[in-house]
Amino acid sequence: MPTGTVNLSTGTVIGTVKLNQTFEFILPSPATQAITITGYDQNGNTCAWFSPDPATISVGSTSVTVTAVLDSDSWYTYKLSGMVGATNVHIHVG
C-alpha cells in the first residue's frame, strides 16, 4: 500500500513519502497521452530519487506507483513530459 500520493495537477502531497516505501504520482482524470515523470534535486539537477525514474503514466491511467530510494534533509522535485502540471513542488522524503 503506498504511503503517500503526489497530485501532478496541483503539486499537493497527501500522506508521507517515505524512504524505501512506495508512493503514487496521480492525476485527477485519465491521461490522454503518456506522461513521463523525471526526478530532480533542489539544485535543478536530474536525480533518481524514486524508482523507476523516469516513471510513466500510460494513456487511460490515473497513476503510477514508484519507490522512494533517496532521502535528504532538503527536498526533491520532478519535471513532466506530456502535460502541464504544478511547478515548484517540494517533496520531502522521510
Phi, psi and omega in degrees: 000126179299144181275343181197171176226150175238116178280115184289336179284320185254341184080007181283133174257126179245128184087206183232134173268113186247145179303135179063017176242156179278151170214170184239142163266128186233159174237152178285341179214161184302142179294136177266349171211163180297137179243125181254133181243123182240133182282146177221154174267179184293346179266002179086013178267144175300140185205116181280073181275352173227160180226135000284149176228116007282157176254150182231132169264120184284158175305132179089350181262162178243001183198165170219139179260132179228172178240132175286123185244355176227144171241169184196155172284348181256217184223167176236166175215192181207164172234148183249147170233130180107353176198160172262124181230191179297146177242168179058039179274130179246119181243125178260133177256123183248000000 
